[in-house]
Amino acid sequence: EPGHLDQLLHPQFKDQKSPTYKDAVIAHGLAASPGAAVGQIVFGSEEAEEMAKQGVKCIMVRQETSPDDVSGMHASEGILTCKGGM
């Protein structure tokens, strides 16, 4: 189906059934978009921006996102929230 092409273009983990993968996963969530992300955890937009400037990949973790977090979202490899947001 043509709509699935977008999903193939996003990063994904190779072997999700391997024991190595299962031991390394620390959280699961509902995907707002397809793909996978790996990086150091940060808890705010400013911290995400600073990490990106240093070339460090990060995942922004928030209770929920707000419009104030947009710059941190762009700087992050991924975003993990409890409630969603925006």
Salt bridges, closest charged atoms under 4 A:
ASP69 OD2 - ARG62 NE 3.43
